[in-house]
């Protein structure tokens, strides 16, 4: 048996990329990035910068630069989250040249494996390191979105751009604001999970699993304040077919427990019939 000893990359920026937009099915490369170590992007603790790239031309067709308030760095404790300096928060955390080089590398990896890939990367100095590459867990045939008719007289609460849309479909339910799993009673079902961010221990709030391994969904939709298309919340949503929107600023303040809402994740819309919302 061998023991692997591997140097930790002390990255100035890191993140994830997909070689396909699994929500829309578009043949584009999606790159999510933040300052520091990649944990902030993977965990969904920040809304990262996002770049949509045409894999043929290598051109950046869309970019969404967010206010990145914190980053993950090395410390005496191992790693910790620290504030991003104020003058850096609204700036693009990687250069266009680095975006294009990540695109080139992604195409090589996709060709090597012969399938669309979920890739984690880190930049230290002038070098891009690939820290993980695995096949995307959602395939074209999985894109069977749920549908619930939105009433024509519903009031629009949010209208969001493409960067917030993780998994399509529409859903209807009552809002539950969640800070920790104990905020949701064990018997609560058919609700819209609204959280600042999701963590692995919130999985039981999305579905229950019986002894045979069959999953029974509890939440009908999910909305988070932080996170990007490649974070934990996004992957969990896709694997369970739940309409999901991420990076929706102030949503835990603007929506209230018990509010009746319609979520159209395909269009990036949140509605309510309540007049005083």
C-alpha positions as a Markdown table, in Angstrom:
| # | Residue | x | y | z |
|---|---|---|---|---|
| 1 | Unk | 0.0 | 0.0 | 0.0 |
| 2 | Unk | 1.3 | 3.4 | -0.9 |
| 3 | Unk | 1.0 | 6.7 | 1.0 |
| 4 | Unk | 0.4 | 9.8 | -1.1 |
| 5 | Unk | 2.0 | 13.0 | 0.1 |
| 6 | Unk | 0.7 | 16.0 | -1.9 |
| 7 | Unk | 1.6 | 19.6 | -1.6 |
| 8 | Unk | -1.4 | 21.9 | -0.9 |
| 9 | Unk | -1.8 | 24.6 | -3.5 |
| 10 | Unk | -1.8 | 28.0 | -1.8 |
| 11 | Unk | -4.0 | 29.6 | -4.5 |
| 12 | Unk | -4.7 | 33.3 | -5.1 |
| 13 | Unk | -7.9 | 32.2 | -6.9 |
| 14 | Unk | -9.7 | 29.0 | -7.4 |
| 15 | Unk | -13.0 | 27.4 | -8.3 |
| 16 | Unk | -14.8 | 25.0 | -10.5 |
| 17 | Unk | -16.0 | 24.6 | -14.1 |
| 18 | Unk | -18.4 | 22.6 | -16.0 |
| 19 | Unk | -17.9 | 21.7 | -19.7 |
| 20 | Unk | -21.6 | 22.0 | -20.3 |
| 21 | Unk | -24.6 | 24.0 | -18.9 |
| 22 | Unk | -26.5 | 21.0 | -17.5 |
| 23 | Unk | -29.6 | 23.2 | -16.8 |
| 24 | Unk | -30.1 | 24.5 | -20.3 |
| 25 | Unk | -28.2 | 21.8 | -22.2 |
| 26 | Unk | -26.1 | 24.5 | -23.9 |
| 27 | Unk | -22.7 | 23.5 | -25.2 |
| 28 | Unk | -20.8 | 26.1 | -23.2 |
| 29 | Unk | -18.1 | 26.1 | -20.5 |
| 30 | Unk | -19.1 | 27.6 | -17.2 |
| 31 | Unk | -16.3 | 28.8 | -14.9 |
| 32 | Unk | -17.0 | 29.9 | -11.3 |
| 33 | Unk | -14.2 | 31.7 | -9.4 |
| 34 | Unk | -13.3 | 33.4 | -6.2 |
| 35 | Unk | -10.2 | 34.7 | -4.4 |
| 36 | Unk | -8.2 | 32.3 | -2.2 |
| 37 | Unk | -8.9 | 28.5 | -1.9 |
| 38 | Unk | -11.6 | 26.7 | -3.8 |
| 39 | Unk | -13.6 | 25.8 | -0.6 |
| 40 | Unk | -15.6 | 29.1 | -0.8 |
| 41 | Unk | -16.9 | 28.2 | -4.3 |
| 42 | Unk | -17.6 | 24.5 | -3.7 |
| 43 | Unk | -19.3 | 25.1 | -0.3 |
| 44 | Unk | -21.5 | 27.8 | -1.7 |
| 45 | Unk | -20.5 | 30.3 | 1.0 |
| 46 | Unk | -20.0 | 33.0 | -1.6 |
| 47 | Unk | -21.6 | 33.9 | -4.9 |
| 48 | Unk | -18.6 | 33.6 | -7.3 |
| 49 | Unk | -17.6 | 35.4 | -10.4 |
| 50 | Unk | -19.1 | 33.4 | -13.3 |
| 51 | Unk | -17.9 | 33.2 | -16.9 |
| 52 | Unk | -19.8 | 31.6 | -19.8 |
| 53 | Unk | -17.4 | 30.7 | -22.6 |
| 54 | Unk | -17.9 | 29.5 | -26.2 |
| 55 | Unk | -15.7 | 26.3 | -26.3 |
| 56 | Unk | -15.2 | 26.7 | -30.1 |
| 57 | Unk | -14.0 | 30.3 | -30.3 |
| 58 | Unk | -12.8 | 30.6 | -26.7 |
| 59 | Unk | -14.7 | 33.9 | -26.4 |
| 60 | Unk | -16.3 | 34.9 | -23.1 |
| 61 | Unk | -20.0 | 35.4 | -24.1 |
| 62 | Unk | -21.3 | 36.3 | -20.7 |
| 63 | Unk | -19.7 | 37.4 | -17.4 |
| 64 | Unk | -21.2 | 38.0 | -14.0 |
| 65 | Unk | -18.9 | 39.7 | -11.5 |
| 66 | Unk | -20.3 | 39.5 | -7.9 |
| 67 | Unk | -19.4 | 41.3 | -4.7 |
| 68 | Unk | -17.3 | 38.6 | -3.1 |
| 69 | Unk | -17.3 | 39.4 | 0.6 |
| 70 | Unk | -15.1 | 36.6 | 1.9 |
| 71 | Unk | -12.5 | 34.0 | 0.8 |
| 72 | Unk | -11.0 | 30.9 | 2.3 |
| 73 | Unk | -7.2 | 31.0 | 3.1 |
| 74 | Unk | -4.6 | 29.1 | 5.0 |
| 75 | Unk | -4.1 | 29.9 | 8.7 |
| 76 | Unk | -2.7 | 28.4 | 11.9 |
| 77 | Unk | -6.0 | 26.6 | 12.2 |
| 78 | Unk | -5.7 | 25.0 | 8.8 |
| 79 | Unk | -8.0 | 27.1 | 6.8 |
| 80 | Unk | -10.4 | 29.9 | 7.6 |
| 81 | Unk | -12.7 | 32.4 | 6.0 |
| 82 | Unk | -11.6 | 36.0 | 6.0 |
| 83 | Unk | -13.0 | 39.2 | 4.5 |
| 84 | Unk | -12.0 | 40.1 | 1.0 |
| 85 | Unk | -10.3 | 43.6 | 1.0 |
| 86 | Unk | -13.0 | 46.1 | 0.1 |
| 87 | Unk | -11.3 | 47.4 | -3.0 |
| 88 | Unk | -11.1 | 43.9 | -4.4 |
| 89 | Unk | -14.7 | 42.7 | -3.8 |
| 90 | Unk | -16.3 | 44.0 | -7.0 |
| 91 | Unk | -13.3 | 43.2 | -9.2 |
| 92 | Unk | -12.9 | 40.2 | -11.5 |
| 93 | Unk | -10.8 | 37.7 | -9.5 |
| 94 | Unk | -9.2 | 36.1 | -12.5 |
| 95 | Unk | -8.1 | 37.6 | -15.8 |
| 96 | Unk | -9.6 | 37.0 | -19.2 |
| 97 | Unk | -6.4 | 35.2 | -20.2 |
| 98 | Unk | -6.8 | 32.8 | -17.3 |
| 99 | Unk | -10.4 | 32.2 | -18.3 |
| 100 | Unk | -9.3 | 31.3 | -21.8 |
| 101 | Unk | -6.5 | 29.0 | -20.5 |
| 102 | Unk | -9.0 | 27.2 | -18.2 |
| 103 | Unk | -11.2 | 26.8 | -21.3 |
| 104 | Unk | -8.4 | 25.2 | -23.3 |
| 105 | Unk | -7.5 | 22.8 | -20.4 |
| 106 | Unk | -11.2 | 21.9 | -20.0 |
| 107 | Unk | -11.5 | 20.9 | -23.6 |
| 108 | Unk | -8.4 | 18.7 | -23.4 |
| 109 | Unk | -9.8 | 16.9 | -20.3 |
| 110 | Unk | -13.2 | 16.5 | -21.9 |
| 111 | Unk | -11.6 | 15.0 | -25.0 |
| 112 | Unk | -9.5 | 12.6 | -22.9 |
| 113 | Unk | -12.4 | 11.3 | -20.9 |
| 114 | Unk | -14.9 | 11.5 | -23.8 |
| 115 | Unk | -17.6 | 13.0 | -21.7 |
| 116 | Unk | -18.7 | 16.3 | -20.1 |
| 117 | Unk | -16.7 | 17.0 | -16.9 |
| 118 | Unk | -17.0 | 18.7 | -13.5 |
| 119 | Unk | -13.5 | 20.2 | -12.9 |
| 120 | Unk | -11.9 | 21.9 | -9.8 |
| 121 | Unk | -8.9 | 24.1 | -10.4 |
| 122 | Unk | -6.6 | 26.5 | -8.5 |
| 123 | Unk | -4.1 | 29.2 | -9.6 |
| 124 | Unk | -0.9 | 29.7 | -7.7 |
| 125 | Unk | 1.4 | 32.3 | -9.2 |
| 126 | Unk | 1.2 | 32.0 | -13.0 |
| 127 | Unk | 0.3 | 28.3 | -12.9 |
| 128 | Unk | -3.1 | 26.7 | -13.2 |
| 129 | Unk | -3.5 | 23.4 | -11.3 |
| 130 | Unk | -6.3 | 20.9 | -11.9 |
| 131 | Unk | -7.1 | 19.4 | -8.5 |
| 132 | Unk | -10.0 | 17.2 | -9.5 |
| 133 | Unk | -11.9 | 16.1 | -12.6 |
| 134 | Unk | -15.0 | 13.9 | -12.6 |
| 135 | Unk | -17.9 | 13.2 | -14.9 |
| 136 | Unk | -20.9 | 15.5 | -14.6 |
| 137 | Unk | -23.6 | 13.7 | -12.6 |
| 138 | Unk | -26.5 | 15.0 | -14.7 |
| 139 | Unk | -27.2 | 13.8 | -18.2 |
| 140 | Unk | -29.4 | 15.2 | -21.0 |
| 141 | Unk | -32.1 | 12.6 | -20.3 |
| 142 | Unk | -32.3 | 13.9 | -16.7 |
| 143 | Unk | -33.6 | 17.3 | -17.8 |
| 144 | Unk | -37.3 | 16.5 | -17.1 |
| 145 | Unk | -38.3 | 19.6 | -15.2 |
| 146 | Unk | -41.3 | 19.8 | -12.8 |
| 147 | Unk | -44.1 | 22.0 | -13.8 |
| 148 | Unk | -46.7 | 24.0 | -11.9 |
| 149 | Unk | -48.9 | 26.7 | -13.5 |
| 150 | Unk | -48.2 | 30.2 | -12.3 |
| 151 | Unk | -51.4 | 32.3 | -12.0 |
| 152 | Unk | -51.6 | 35.2 | -14.5 |
| 153 | Unk | -52.3 | 37.6 | -11.6 |
| 154 | Unk | -49.3 | 36.6 | -9.6 |
| 155 | Unk | -47.0 | 39.5 | -8.4 |
| 156 | Unk | -43.3 | 39.4 | -9.4 |
| 157 | Unk | -41.0 | 39.4 | -6.4 |
| 158 | Unk | -37.7 | 38.6 | -8.3 |
| 159 | Unk | -36.6 | 38.6 | -11.9 |
| 160 | Unk | -33.1 | 37.1 | -12.1 |
| 161 | Unk | -30.5 | 36.7 | -14.8 |
| 162 | Unk | -29.0 | 33.4 | -16.1 |
| 163 | Unk | -26.3 | 33.2 | -13.5 |
| 164 | Unk | -28.8 | 32.4 | -10.7 |
| 165 | Unk | -30.6 | 29.6 | -12.5 |
| 166 | Unk | -29.3 | 26.2 | -11.4 |
| 167 | Unk | -32.1 | 23.7 | -12.2 |
| 168 | Unk | -35.3 | 24.5 | -14.1 |
| 169 | Unk | -38.9 | 23.8 | -13.5 |
| 170 | Unk | -41.7 | 25.5 | -11.6 |
| 171 | Unk | -43.0 | 24.8 | -8.1 |
| 172 | Unk | -45.5 | 26.1 | -5.6 |
| 173 | Unk | -45.3 | 26.1 | -1.8 |
| 174 | Unk | -44.9 | 27.9 | 1.5 |
| 175 | Unk | -41.5 | 29.5 | 2.4 |
| 176 | Unk | -39.4 | 28.1 | 5.2 |
| 177 | Unk | -36.4 | 30.2 | 6.2 |
| 178 | Unk | -33.7 | 27.8 | 7.3 |
| 179 | Unk | -30.5 | 28.6 | 9.2 |
| 180 | Unk | -30.0 | 25.1 | 10.6 |
| 181 | Unk | -31.7 | 21.7 | 10.0 |
| 182 | Unk | -33.6 | 21.9 | 13.3 |
| 183 | Unk | -35.5 | 24.9 | 11.9 |
| 184 | Unk | -37.6 | 22.5 | 9.9 |
| 185 | Unk | -40.0 | 20.0 | 11.6 |
| 186 | Unk | -39.5 | 16.4 | 10.6 |
| 187 | Unk | -43.0 | 16.1 | 9.2 |
| 188 | Unk | -42.8 | 19.3 | 7.1 |
| 189 | Unk | -43.2 | 18.6 | 3.3 |
| 190 | Unk | -43.9 | 20.4 | 0.1 |
| 191 | Unk | -42.2 | 23.6 | 1.2 |
| 192 | Unk | -39.8 | 26.1 | -0.5 |
| 193 | Unk | -36.5 | 25.9 | 1.3 |
| 194 | Unk | -34.9 | 29.4 | 1.6 |
| 195 | Unk | -31.5 | 29.7 | 3.2 |
| 196 | Unk | -28.4 | 31.9 | 3.2 |
| 197 | Unk | -26.4 | 28.9 | 2.0 |
| 198 | Unk | -26.8 | 25.1 | 2.1 |
| 199 | Unk | -24.5 | 22.7 | 3.9 |
| 200 | Unk | -24.2 | 18.9 | 3.6 |
| 201 | Unk | -26.2 | 18.4 | 6.9 |
| 202 | Unk | -29.2 | 20.1 | 5.2 |
| 203 | Unk | -29.6 | 17.1 | 2.8 |
| 204 | Unk | -32.3 | 15.6 | 5.0 |
| 205 | Unk | -34.4 | 18.8 | 4.5 |
| 206 | Unk | -34.5 | 18.2 | 0.8 |
| 207 | Unk | -35.4 | 14.5 | 0.8 |
| 208 | Unk | -35.8 | 11.5 | 3.1 |
| 209 | Unk | -34.5 | 8.0 | 2.1 |
| 210 | Unk | -36.2 | 4.8 | 3.1 |
| 211 | Unk | -34.5 | 1.5 | 3.9 |
| 212 | Unk | -34.6 | 0.5 | 0.3 |
| 213 | Unk | -32.7 | 3.6 | -0.7 |
| 214 | Unk | -35.7 | 5.3 | -2.4 |
| 215 | Unk | -35.8 | 9.0 | -2.0 |
| 216 | Unk | -38.9 | 10.9 | -1.1 |
| 217 | Unk | -38.7 | 14.7 | -1.7 |
| 218 | Unk | -39.6 | 17.1 | 1.1 |
| 219 | Unk | -38.7 | 20.5 | -0.5 |
| 220 | Unk | -40.4 | 21.4 | -3.8 |
| 221 | Unk | -37.9 | 24.2 | -4.5 |
| 222 | Unk | -34.7 | 25.8 | -3.1 |
| 223 | Unk | -33.5 | 29.4 | -3.0 |
| 224 | Unk | -30.2 | 30.5 | -1.5 |
| 225 | Unk | -28.6 | 33.9 | -1.0 |
| 226 | Unk | -25.1 | 32.6 | -1.8 |
| 227 | Unk | -23.6 | 30.1 | -4.1 |
| 228 | Unk | -23.1 | 29.5 | -7.9 |
| 229 | Unk | -24.0 | 26.9 | -10.4 |
| 230 | Unk | -21.2 | 24.6 | -9.3 |
| 231 | Unk | -21.7 | 24.7 | -5.5 |
| 232 | Unk | -23.0 | 22.0 | -3.2 |
| 233 | Unk | -26.6 | 23.4 | -3.3 |
| 234 | Unk | -26.6 | 23.3 | -7.1 |
| 235 | Unk | -25.4 | 19.7 | -7.3 |
| 236 | Unk | -27.9 | 18.5 | -4.7 |
| 237 | Unk | -30.7 | 20.2 | -6.5 |
| 238 | Unk | -29.9 | 18.7 | -9.9 |
| 239 | Unk | -29.5 | 15.2 | -8.5 |
| 240 | Unk | -33.0 | 15.5 | -7.0 |
| 241 | Unk | -34.7 | 17.4 | -9.8 |
| 242 | Unk | -35.6 | 20.4 | -7.6 |
| 243 | Unk | -36.2 | 23.9 | -9.1 |
| 244 | Unk | -33.3 | 25.9 | -7.6 |
| 245 | Unk | -32.1 | 29.5 | -7.7 |
| 246 | Unk | -28.8 | 30.6 | -6.1 |
| 247 | Unk | -27.1 | 33.9 | -5.3 |
| 248 | Unk | -30.4 | 35.7 | -4.7 |
| 249 | Unk | -29.4 | 38.7 | -2.5 |
| 250 | Unk | -31.4 | 39.4 | 0.6 |
| 251 | Unk | -33.9 | 36.6 | -0.1 |
| 252 | Unk | -33.9 | 35.5 | 3.5 |
| 253 | Unk | -34.9 | 39.1 | 4.5 |
| 254 | Unk | -37.5 | 39.7 | 1.7 |
| 255 | Unk | -39.3 | 36.4 | 2.0 |
| 256 | Unk | -41.1 | 35.4 | 5.2 |
| 257 | Unk | -41.9 | 32.1 | 6.8 |
| 258 | Unk | -45.3 | 30.8 | 5.5 |
| 259 | Unk | -45.3 | 33.1 | 2.5 |
| 260 | Unk | -47.1 | 31.5 | -0.5 |
| 261 | Unk | -44.8 | 31.6 | -3.5 |
| 262 | Unk | -44.3 | 30.3 | -7.0 |
| 263 | Unk | -40.8 | 29.6 | -8.1 |
| 264 | Unk | -40.1 | 29.5 | -11.9 |
| 265 | Unk | -36.4 | 28.5 | -11.9 |
| 266 | Unk | -36.3 | 28.1 | -15.7 |
| 267 | Unk | -37.1 | 31.8 | -16.1 |
| 268 | Unk | -35.4 | 33.0 | -12.9 |
| 269 | Unk | -38.7 | 34.3 | -11.5 |
| 270 | Unk | -40.3 | 34.3 | -8.0 |
| 271 | Unk | -44.0 | 35.2 | -7.6 |
| 272 | Unk | -46.6 | 35.5 | -4.9 |
| 273 | Unk | -50.3 | 36.1 | -4.8 |
| 274 | Unk | -50.0 | 38.1 | -1.6 |
| 275 | Unk | -50.9 | 41.8 | -2.1 |
| 276 | Unk | -48.7 | 43.3 | 0.6 |
| 277 | Unk | -45.5 | 41.4 | -0.4 |
